[in-house]
Amino acid sequence: DLILLDDMLPDLGGMEIIKVLKNIEGFDIPPVIAYTANVMNGIKDDYIKAGFDDYMSKPLDIHQFDSIVKKYCYKQKN
């Protein structure tokens, strides 16, 4: 399992949603990847500190996406 979470949703942003997910008692949260158009320097560190496992910027780079999915799916199998 893997959650690809867009940070620019209309009602709640990814930063708010990750806080909610992390606070659900008894929920074993799978890896959560931030997907955002926000590409400012240092922003990846902000997402990691907030609880995301990784970060992808828009527009979607299929090679980066493939690499990240394989990375986290492999970790879960082992």
ZIDACOR-V561191 format. One record per run of one state. SS is the DSSP state (~ for helix, > for strand, _ for the rest). FROM is the first residue (numbers start at 1). TO is the last residue. If there is no record, write none. Layout:
ss=SS from=FROM to=TO
ss=SS from=FROM to=TO
//
This chain:
ss=_ from=1 to=1
ss=> from=2 to=6
ss=_ from=7 to=13
ss=~ from=14 to=22
ss=_ from=23 to=30
ss=> from=31 to=36
ss=_ from=37 to=42
ss=~ from=43 to=50
ss=_ from=51 to=53
ss=> from=54 to=57
ss=_ from=58 to=61
ss=~ from=62 to=77
ss=_ from=78 to=78
//
